[in-house]
Amino acid sequence: MRSTKPGTKSKEDDFLAFIISNSPLPGGRCMLSSVPELAWVDRIRGGLPGETVAALSRKMGVSQKNLAAWLHVTPRSLQRYTLSAANLSPEISDRVAQLIRVYCRCDEVFKDEGKVSRWLKTPNYALGNVPPMSLFDTTPGIEMVLDELGRIEHGVFI
């Protein structure tokens, strides 16, 4: 699924940039749900582009140091990926994809980047009175955040 010429981008790279770019999306919404799951699996296995981390950091309004902690890598290692334009390892790509999924789900529920950022940083009673972002370092924590977003979307409050 990748482009064969070095320096060119595939459709998946273009779509990933579209999902997490700083430019407004058509309709203003994250469109992750329209990416076939098998395409995501292939991209993760091949490694997401290193610049994905910087774009996600900007979209979520967090430092790359925070992202490094959630991805279980040192900030310097993460910086190397982004500066060298190398692809992330499949393990790191998988964690980044989970964070993109959370961001896009937040975007679907709140429909406003400012609200997304505030909600992620504000302690949440249903999540043990901790900010949702503090749970991003584990898969069960990410699932808890996604579950809470589903409850918010359906008007089920604790």
N, C-alpha and C positions, 0 to 999 in steps of 0.2 A: 504494500500500500504506500510505500514511500517513493518519492521521486528518485530517479536513477542518476540524475545529474547533480554533482556536488554544488551546493550553493543555491539550489532551487528548492522551492517549498511545495509539498504535496497538498492535496485538498484537505487532508486531515490537519496539517499544520495551519493552513489558512483558516479552517473552521475553529481550531483551538484558539488562534489569535482573535478570531471573531467573538468567541465566547468570553474571553477575559481581557479584551483590549480596553483601553481608556476611552475609545470613541463610543458614542452612544450606539446601542444595538438597534436594529430595526424594531420598532415597537417599544424600544427601551428595555427589553427583557432578555434575560439569559436563555439561550436556546439549547441547552445541553440535552434535553429530552429528545431532540430530533436527531441526535447522533446514534447510529446503531451500536448496540452494546458490543458486538464483535469487533467493530472498528475501534472502540475504546480499548478492548483487550489487546488488539494488535499494536496500537500505539503505546500502551503501557509496556508491553513486552519489549518493544523496540527502543523504549526510552523517550520520554517527552523532551522537547527542546529545553535547554537550560534557562532560556529567557522566560519560560512559563512561570518560574518562581518569582521573578521581579514583577511580572504583570499581575500575578495573584496577590502579591504583597501590596501593590498599589490599589487593587480593587477592594481588598479587605481592610485597607487602612492600617496595616500592621507592619512592623519592621521585619526585615529578612532574618534578624536574630530570633524573633518569635517563631517564624516559619521553620528555621533550622531546628529549634527545640521540638516542634511538633513532628518534624521529619526524622528526628533522632540522628542528626548529623551536626558537625560543628559549623558555625557561621562561615569559617574560612573555606571549608569544603564546598559549601553552597555557593560562596562567592566565586570559587574556581569554576564551577559549572556555568555560572551565568557569564563570567568574563571570557571564558574560552569558547563559548557557543557550542559546547559539547552537550550531547544528550545525557539526561539523568539516567541513573541505573534503573532497572526495572523495579527494584524495591522502593526507591525514592519516588519514581514515577507513580507507583501505586498509591503511595501516601498523598502525593500531590493531587492525583485524580480524586481521591476521597474528599480532599479539601475543596476542590473545584465543585464537586457534587454538593457539598454543604453550602458553598457560596451561592450556587445557582438555585438551590432549594430556598434559601433565604430570599433571594431576589424574586422568586415566584410568589412567596408568601407576602412579603412586605412591599414589593414593587417600587422601592426607592433605595438608592445606594446609601444615603445618609441613615435611614432607618435600619438598614442591614448592619451597618457598622456599629451603630449605637446598641442594637439588640445583642450583637455578638460580644460586646464589651461590658454589658450591664449584668450584674448579678441577677440570677433567675431563680425564684423560689422553687419551681418545679424541678430544677436541676441541682438541688442541694444548696441553693443560695450562692452559687458561684457563676461567674460569667461563662457563657457557652464556649468561648474560645479556650478557656482553661481545660476543657475536656478533649481538645483536638490531638493530644499526644497518644491517644489509644483508640483502637477501633470501637470498643464498646462505648467510649465517650462520644465519638462521632455519631454512633447509632442513637444514643440518648438525645443528642441535639436534633437529629433528623426526626425522631419520634415526637419531640416537643414541637417542632415546626408543623408536623401533621396535626397535632392537637390544636395549635393556634389557628391553623387554616380552617379547621372544622368547628371552631368556637368552643372547644372543650378546655376549660380552665380549671386548674386545681385550686 
